[in-house]
């Protein structure tokens, strides 16, 4: 038995007091220190002492498994770098912005892609902070295994598990994209940690997700935007009404009914969050109409809508510039600002106090609440829902129906190549009111004049 450790009344548990503690000399006396604990147990047929613990519960729960873990780690080390180590090296390049998303191209991964990959590799931030288990996390599941020992059967079992968990085809594809990036890094000529990628021949589940073929007509798009709720206008109340609300002892509900606004707006007025001065009566919060207007009438991606700025709205030129995009081809493009969108944006701009700079949207389009709010409004109005990406398809349909050519549609959508644009075009409605002959004849007539047959 280690010196200075004494038996306790609990079998196999030993305690050690500091030399200055009264209990060190006489165990009947009251302890005045923080004692140490060890247990003596039979592990794999051999009596073994536990490590030293500073609390009784940890000593009691020791079962010797860390010794097995140490042996497993030593065995792993002999087999080369683990998946977690290689993934960590790759992720350091991603976060430093030095990892190109495609071989031979210098463009780094977009911020939204990095956030998505981080959740797959290390877990979502809220779940990590709360210590709550959720979706499969690659580093937790595979991190301690040698990457060279992970074969196609192992990764197929991971795919099958994701299918059983109800993950969509696109989500499983995201998991595989991260794994393949890690293997691409591990196969670099200066590393050669592995020689092949075992995920290339994996069997994916059937793509049971809905194909993004839904596009809205022009009337339907206008109705969908119109059905979205309008935030209380900060200019809805006169300054006299503001003073009257602040001086009144009536309830917020009664005042809201009286002035035709919401009780939430009345509360903001009373707390001084709005209408601080007669000139500064505007709210900086924007509703959802501006975001959906950008989606339907400019075809911006979700991330592009979230980054849209007022300084990039050129009122006189009737254009909007997309300053940041996930693709090189999409950055800096100028999209025509049509009448319906200009009206929506001007209403938001006026209500926000005519800002010269700053984001157009104050609500996050990345949050699930964005789609949920729209879905609720559309269900109430009896309208079929659309997603932001389907709104982007709708914009492509508007361009096609208006007679824009494929190259122009590619430019306005911010695609790097025509192949991607082709995925949008194949599901679009044929322009109404003209046949192939009539379209060509109209062009020739405009160029050459009317020709009698």
C-alpha positions as CSV (number, residue, x, y, z in Angstrom):
1,X,0.0,0.0,0.0
2,X,1.4,3.5,-0.8
3,X,2.8,5.2,2.2
4,X,0.6,7.5,4.3
5,X,-2.7,6.1,2.7
6,X,-5.2,4.6,5.2
7,X,-8.1,2.3,4.6
8,X,-11.6,3.8,4.8
9,X,-14.8,2.1,5.7
10,X,-15.5,1.7,2.0
11,X,-13.9,-1.4,0.6
12,X,-10.9,-0.7,-1.7
13,X,-10.9,3.1,-1.0
14,X,-7.9,4.7,0.7
15,X,-7.4,8.2,1.9
16,X,-4.4,10.4,2.7
17,X,-4.4,13.6,4.8
18,X,-1.8,16.4,4.7
19,X,0.7,16.3,7.5
20,X,-0.7,19.5,9.0
21,X,-4.2,18.1,9.2
22,X,-5.4,16.8,12.7
23,X,-6.6,13.6,11.0
24,X,-3.1,12.7,9.8
25,X,-2.1,11.7,13.3
26,X,-5.6,10.7,14.6
27,X,-8.3,9.6,12.1
28,X,-10.9,10.2,14.8
29,X,-10.2,14.0,14.7
30,X,-11.9,16.3,12.3
31,X,-10.3,16.8,8.9
32,X,-9.0,20.3,8.1
33,X,-7.4,19.6,4.7
34,X,-8.3,18.5,1.2
35,X,-7.5,14.8,1.3
36,X,-6.3,12.7,-1.6
37,X,-8.0,9.4,-2.5
38,X,-6.9,6.2,-4.3
39,X,-8.6,2.9,-4.9
40,X,-7.1,-0.6,-5.0
41,X,-8.9,-2.9,-7.4
42,X,-8.5,-6.0,-9.4
43,X,-8.2,-5.0,-13.1
44,X,-7.8,-7.8,-15.7
45,X,-6.7,-10.3,-13.1
46,X,-4.2,-8.0,-11.4
47,X,-4.5,-5.8,-8.3
48,X,-3.8,-2.2,-9.3
49,X,-3.7,1.2,-7.6
50,X,-5.7,4.0,-9.2
51,X,-4.2,7.4,-9.9
52,X,-4.6,10.1,-7.2
53,X,-7.9,11.9,-7.1
54,X,-8.9,14.9,-5.1
55,X,-12.5,13.9,-4.7
56,X,-14.0,10.7,-3.3
57,X,-16.5,10.3,-6.2
58,X,-13.9,10.2,-8.9
59,X,-11.8,7.6,-7.0
60,X,-14.9,5.4,-6.4
61,X,-15.8,5.5,-10.2
62,X,-12.3,4.6,-11.4
63,X,-12.3,1.3,-13.3
64,X,-8.9,1.2,-14.9
65,X,-10.1,1.8,-18.5
66,X,-7.7,4.7,-19.1
67,X,-4.9,2.1,-19.1
68,X,-6.7,0.3,-22.0
69,X,-7.1,3.7,-23.7
70,X,-3.4,4.4,-23.4
71,X,-2.5,1.1,-25.0
72,X,-5.0,1.8,-27.8
73,X,-3.5,5.2,-28.4
74,X,0.0,3.7,-28.5
75,X,-1.2,1.2,-31.1
76,X,-2.8,4.0,-33.1
77,X,0.5,6.0,-33.1
78,X,2.3,3.1,-34.6
79,X,-0.2,3.1,-37.5
80,X,0.4,6.8,-38.5
81,X,-1.5,10.0,-38.2
82,X,-5.1,9.9,-37.1
83,X,-8.0,11.3,-39.1
84,X,-8.5,14.0,-36.4
85,X,-4.9,15.2,-36.7
86,X,-5.0,15.4,-40.5
87,X,-8.4,17.1,-40.4
88,X,-7.0,19.6,-37.9
89,X,-4.1,20.4,-40.2
90,X,-6.4,20.9,-43.1
91,X,-8.9,23.0,-41.1
92,X,-6.0,25.3,-40.0
93,X,-5.4,26.1,-43.7
94,X,-9.2,26.7,-44.3
95,X,-9.4,29.1,-41.4
96,X,-6.3,30.9,-42.5
97,X,-7.8,31.4,-46.0
98,X,-4.9,29.5,-47.7
99,X,-6.9,26.4,-48.8
100,X,-8.2,26.6,-52.3
101,X,-11.7,25.1,-52.7
102,X,-10.7,23.5,-56.1
103,X,-7.4,22.2,-57.2
104,X,-5.6,24.8,-59.3
105,X,-7.8,27.7,-58.2
106,X,-6.9,30.2,-55.6
107,X,-10.4,31.1,-54.5
108,X,-10.9,30.2,-50.8
109,X,-14.0,28.6,-49.4
110,X,-16.9,30.9,-48.8
111,X,-17.9,32.0,-45.3
112,X,-21.2,30.0,-45.4
113,X,-19.4,26.9,-46.6
114,X,-16.8,27.2,-43.9
115,X,-19.5,27.5,-41.3
116,X,-21.3,24.4,-42.7
117,X,-18.1,22.4,-42.8
118,X,-17.2,23.4,-39.2
119,X,-20.5,22.0,-38.0
120,X,-19.9,18.7,-39.7
121,X,-16.3,18.4,-38.6
122,X,-16.4,19.8,-35.0
123,X,-20.2,20.1,-34.3
124,X,-22.5,23.1,-34.1
125,X,-21.4,25.9,-31.8
126,X,-24.6,25.9,-29.6
127,X,-24.4,22.2,-29.1
128,X,-20.7,22.3,-28.2
129,X,-21.3,25.1,-25.7
130,X,-24.2,23.3,-24.1
131,X,-22.6,19.9,-24.2
132,X,-25.6,18.5,-25.9
133,X,-25.3,15.6,-28.4
134,X,-26.9,16.0,-31.8
135,X,-25.8,15.1,-35.3
136,X,-22.8,12.9,-36.0
137,X,-19.5,14.9,-35.6
138,X,-16.6,13.6,-37.7
139,X,-13.8,14.4,-35.3
140,X,-15.6,12.9,-32.3
141,X,-16.5,9.7,-34.2
142,X,-13.4,9.2,-36.4
143,X,-10.8,11.5,-34.9
144,X,-8.7,8.9,-33.0
145,X,-8.6,6.4,-35.8
146,X,-5.6,6.2,-38.1
147,X,-6.6,7.7,-41.4
148,X,-4.7,5.1,-43.4
149,X,-6.8,2.4,-41.6
150,X,-10.2,3.9,-42.6
151,X,-11.4,2.0,-45.7
152,X,-14.4,2.2,-47.9
153,X,-16.4,-0.2,-45.7
154,X,-15.9,2.1,-42.7
155,X,-17.0,5.2,-44.5
156,X,-20.0,3.3,-46.1
157,X,-21.1,2.5,-42.5
158,X,-20.9,6.2,-41.7
159,X,-23.1,7.0,-44.7
160,X,-25.6,4.3,-43.8
161,X,-25.8,5.7,-40.2
162,X,-26.5,9.2,-41.6
163,X,-29.3,7.7,-43.7
164,X,-30.8,5.9,-40.6
165,X,-30.7,9.2,-38.8
166,X,-32.9,10.8,-41.4
167,X,-30.2,13.1,-43.0
168,X,-31.1,14.4,-46.4
169,X,-29.1,13.6,-49.5
170,X,-27.6,17.1,-49.6
171,X,-26.6,16.9,-46.0
172,X,-24.9,13.5,-46.5
173,X,-23.1,15.1,-49.5
174,X,-21.8,17.8,-47.2
175,X,-20.3,15.2,-44.9
176,X,-18.6,13.5,-47.8
177,X,-17.3,16.8,-49.2
178,X,-15.5,17.4,-45.9
179,X,-14.1,13.9,-45.8
180,X,-12.9,14.2,-49.3
181,X,-11.2,17.5,-48.7
182,X,-9.3,15.9,-45.8
183,X,-8.2,13.0,-48.0
184,X,-7.2,15.5,-50.8
185,X,-5.0,17.2,-48.3
186,X,-3.6,13.9,-47.0
187,X,-2.7,12.9,-50.6
188,X,-0.6,16.0,-51.3
189,X,2.8,15.1,-52.9
190,X,4.7,16.6,-50.0
191,X,2.7,14.6,-47.4
192,X,1.6,11.3,-48.9
193,X,-0.1,10.3,-45.6
194,X,-2.5,8.2,-47.7
195,X,-2.3,7.1,-51.3
196,X,-6.0,6.9,-52.3
197,X,-9.4,8.2,-51.3
198,X,-11.7,5.4,-50.1
199,X,-14.9,7.4,-50.4
200,X,-15.0,7.6,-54.2
201,X,-17.0,4.4,-54.7
202,X,-19.5,4.8,-51.8
203,X,-23.1,4.1,-52.4
204,X,-25.2,7.2,-51.7
205,X,-28.9,7.0,-50.8
206,X,-31.6,7.8,-53.4
207,X,-31.9,11.5,-53.8
208,X,-35.4,11.7,-52.3
209,X,-35.2,15.5,-51.8
210,X,-37.6,17.6,-53.9
211,X,-36.0,18.8,-57.1
212,X,-35.9,22.5,-57.2
213,X,-38.2,22.9,-60.2
214,X,-40.7,25.2,-58.6
215,X,-40.8,28.6,-60.0
216,X,-43.4,31.3,-59.4
217,X,-45.2,33.4,-62.0
218,X,-44.8,37.2,-61.9
219,X,-48.2,37.5,-60.3
220,X,-47.5,34.8,-57.8
221,X,-44.2,36.3,-56.8
222,X,-45.8,39.7,-56.2
223,X,-48.5,38.1,-54.1
224,X,-46.0,36.1,-52.0
225,X,-44.1,39.3,-51.2
226,X,-47.3,41.2,-50.5
227,X,-48.5,38.5,-48.0
228,X,-45.4,39.1,-45.8
229,X,-46.1,41.1,-42.7
230,X,-45.0,44.8,-42.7
231,X,-43.1,45.9,-39.6
232,X,-44.7,48.8,-37.7
233,X,-43.5,51.9,-39.5
234,X,-41.6,54.2,-37.2
235,X,-43.1,57.1,-39.2
236,X,-46.7,55.9,-38.5
237,X,-47.0,58.2,-35.5
238,X,-46.9,62.0,-35.3
239,X,-44.7,63.6,-32.7
240,X,-47.8,64.8,-30.9
241,X,-49.0,61.2,-30.7
242,X,-45.6,60.1,-29.4
243,X,-45.9,62.7,-26.6
244,X,-49.4,61.7,-25.8
245,X,-48.5,58.0,-25.6
246,X,-45.6,58.7,-23.2
247,X,-47.9,60.9,-21.0
248,X,-50.8,58.4,-21.0
249,X,-51.6,56.0,-18.2
250,X,-53.7,53.7,-20.5
251,X,-52.5,50.2,-21.3
252,X,-50.4,49.5,-24.3
253,X,-53.2,47.5,-25.9
254,X,-55.7,50.4,-25.6
255,X,-53.2,52.9,-27.0
256,X,-52.4,50.5,-29.9
257,X,-56.1,50.2,-30.8
258,X,-56.4,54.0,-30.5
259,X,-53.5,54.9,-32.8
260,X,-53.7,51.9,-35.1
261,X,-50.3,50.4,-34.3
262,X,-49.1,47.3,-32.4
263,X,-48.8,47.3,-28.6
264,X,-45.1,46.3,-29.2
265,X,-44.5,49.7,-31.0
266,X,-46.3,51.5,-28.1
267,X,-43.9,49.8,-25.7
268,X,-40.8,50.9,-27.8
269,X,-42.1,54.4,-27.8
270,X,-42.6,54.4,-24.0
271,X,-39.1,53.0,-23.5
272,X,-37.5,55.6,-25.7
273,X,-36.3,53.0,-28.2
274,X,-38.0,54.9,-31.0
275,X,-38.8,58.6,-31.6
276,X,-36.0,60.0,-29.4
277,X,-36.3,63.3,-31.2
278,X,-38.9,64.8,-33.7
279,X,-36.3,64.4,-36.4
280,X,-34.9,61.0,-35.4
281,X,-38.2,59.1,-35.6
282,X,-37.0,56.2,-37.8
283,X,-36.5,52.6,-37.0
284,X,-33.4,50.8,-38.2
285,X,-35.0,47.4,-38.2
286,X,-36.1,46.0,-41.6
287,X,-38.8,43.5,-42.4
288,X,-38.6,40.4,-44.6
289,X,-40.0,42.0,-47.8
290,X,-36.8,43.5,-48.9
291,X,-34.9,40.2,-48.6
292,X,-37.5,38.3,-50.6
293,X,-37.7,41.1,-53.1
294,X,-34.0,40.8,-53.7
295,X,-34.4,37.0,-54.1
296,X,-37.3,37.2,-56.6
297,X,-36.1,40.2,-58.6
298,X,-32.2,39.9,-58.5
299,X,-31.7,36.2,-58.0
300,X,-29.2,36.8,-55.2
301,X,-28.0,33.9,-53.3
302,X,-28.8,33.6,-49.6
303,X,-25.3,34.8,-48.5
304,X,-25.4,37.7,-51.0
305,X,-28.8,38.9,-49.7
306,X,-27.4,38.9,-46.2
307,X,-24.4,41.0,-47.3
308,X,-26.4,43.5,-49.4
309,X,-25.6,47.1,-48.5
310,X,-27.5,50.3,-49.1
311,X,-24.4,52.0,-50.6
312,X,-24.6,49.4,-53.4
313,X,-28.1,50.4,-54.4
314,X,-27.8,52.8,-57.3
315,X,-31.1,54.5,-57.5
316,X,-30.4,56.7,-60.6
317,X,-28.9,53.9,-62.6
318,X,-31.6,51.4,-61.5
319,X,-29.0,48.9,-60.6
320,X,-27.8,46.9,-57.5
321,X,-24.2,45.7,-57.2
322,X,-23.4,42.4,-55.6
323,X,-20.1,43.3,-53.9
324,X,-19.4,39.9,-52.3
325,X,-20.2,36.5,-53.7
326,X,-19.2,32.8,-53.3
327,X,-17.8,32.8,-56.9
328,X,-15.4,35.1,-58.6
329,X,-17.8,35.5,-61.5
330,X,-20.5,36.7,-59.1
331,X,-18.5,39.4,-57.3
332,X,-19.0,43.0,-58.4
333,X,-21.8,42.1,-60.8
334,X,-24.5,44.7,-61.4
335,X,-28.1,43.5,-61.6
336,X,-31.0,45.6,-63.0
337,X,-33.3,47.0,-60.4
338,X,-36.8,46.6,-61.8
339,X,-39.8,48.6,-60.7
340,X,-41.4,46.2,-58.2
341,X,-38.1,45.8,-56.4
342,X,-37.3,49.5,-56.5
343,X,-40.7,50.2,-54.8
344,X,-40.0,47.6,-52.1
345,X,-36.5,48.9,-51.4
346,X,-37.5,52.5,-51.4
347,X,-40.2,51.9,-48.8
348,X,-37.7,50.1,-46.6
349,X,-35.1,52.9,-47.2
350,X,-37.5,55.6,-46.3
351,X,-38.7,53.8,-43.2
352,X,-35.1,53.3,-42.1
353,X,-34.4,57.0,-42.3
354,X,-32.7,57.0,-45.7
355,X,-29.4,55.4,-44.7
356,X,-26.5,56.0,-47.0
357,X,-24.5,52.9,-45.8
358,X,-25.1,49.8,-43.9
359,X,-26.8,46.5,-44.4
360,X,-30.2,46.4,-46.1
361,X,-31.4,43.6,-43.9
362,X,-31.2,43.6,-40.1
363,X,-32.6,40.1,-39.7
364,X,-30.4,37.1,-40.5
365,X,-31.3,35.2,-43.6
366,X,-29.2,32.2,-42.4
367,X,-31.6,31.6,-39.5
368,X,-34.4,29.0,-39.9
369,X,-36.7,31.7,-38.5
370,X,-36.5,33.6,-41.8
371,X,-38.2,30.8,-43.8
372,X,-40.5,30.0,-40.9
373,X,-41.9,33.5,-40.8
374,X,-42.6,33.5,-44.5
375,X,-44.1,30.0,-44.4
376,X,-46.5,31.1,-41.7
377,X,-47.6,34.2,-43.6
378,X,-48.1,32.3,-46.9
379,X,-50.1,29.5,-45.2
380,X,-52.4,32.1,-43.7
381,X,-52.8,33.7,-47.2
382,X,-53.3,30.3,-48.8
383,X,-50.2,30.6,-51.0
384,X,-47.8,27.8,-51.9
385,X,-44.4,28.2,-50.2
386,X,-41.1,28.8,-52.0
387,X,-37.6,28.8,-50.7
388,X,-34.9,31.4,-51.3
389,X,-33.2,29.1,-53.8
390,X,-36.5,28.6,-55.7
391,X,-36.9,32.4,-55.8
392,X,-33.5,32.4,-57.5
393,X,-34.9,30.0,-60.1
394,X,-37.9,32.2,-60.4
395,X,-35.7,35.2,-61.3
396,X,-34.0,33.1,-63.9
397,X,-37.4,32.3,-65.4
398,X,-38.2,36.0,-65.5
399,X,-35.0,36.6,-67.5
400,X,-35.7,33.8,-69.8
401,X,-39.3,34.8,-70.4
402,X,-38.1,38.4,-71.0
403,X,-35.9,37.3,-73.8
404,X,-32.4,37.5,-72.2
405,X,-29.9,35.2,-73.8
406,X,-28.1,32.5,-71.9
407,X,-24.9,34.5,-71.5
408,X,-26.8,37.4,-69.9
409,X,-28.6,35.0,-67.5
410,X,-25.3,33.5,-66.5
411,X,-23.9,37.0,-65.7
412,X,-26.9,38.1,-63.7
413,X,-27.0,34.9,-61.7
414,X,-23.2,35.1,-61.0
415,X,-22.4,31.7,-62.4
416,X,-18.9,30.7,-63.3
417,X,-19.9,28.7,-66.3
418,X,-22.8,28.1,-68.6
419,X,-23.2,24.4,-67.5
420,X,-24.4,25.6,-64.1
421,X,-26.8,28.1,-65.7
422,X,-28.1,25.2,-67.8
423,X,-29.4,23.5,-64.7
424,X,-31.6,26.4,-64.1
425,X,-32.7,26.8,-67.7
426,X,-34.0,23.3,-68.3
427,X,-36.8,23.7,-65.9
428,X,-38.0,27.1,-66.9
429,X,-41.2,27.9,-68.7
430,X,-41.1,28.7,-72.4
431,X,-41.7,32.4,-73.1
432,X,-45.4,32.9,-73.8
433,X,-46.9,34.6,-76.8
434,X,-44.2,33.9,-79.3
435,X,-43.1,30.9,-81.4
436,X,-39.6,30.3,-82.7
437,X,-40.6,31.7,-86.1
438,X,-42.3,34.8,-84.7
439,X,-39.3,35.6,-82.5
440,X,-36.9,35.5,-85.4
441,X,-39.2,37.4,-87.7
442,X,-39.6,40.1,-85.1
443,X,-35.8,40.5,-84.8
444,X,-35.3,40.6,-88.6
445,X,-38.2,43.1,-89.0
446,X,-36.6,45.4,-86.4
447,X,-33.3,45.2,-88.2
448,X,-34.4,45.1,-91.9
449,X,-38.0,46.4,-91.8
450,X,-41.1,44.6,-92.8
451,X,-40.6,42.1,-95.7
452,X,-43.6,40.9,-97.6
453,X,-43.6,37.1,-98.1
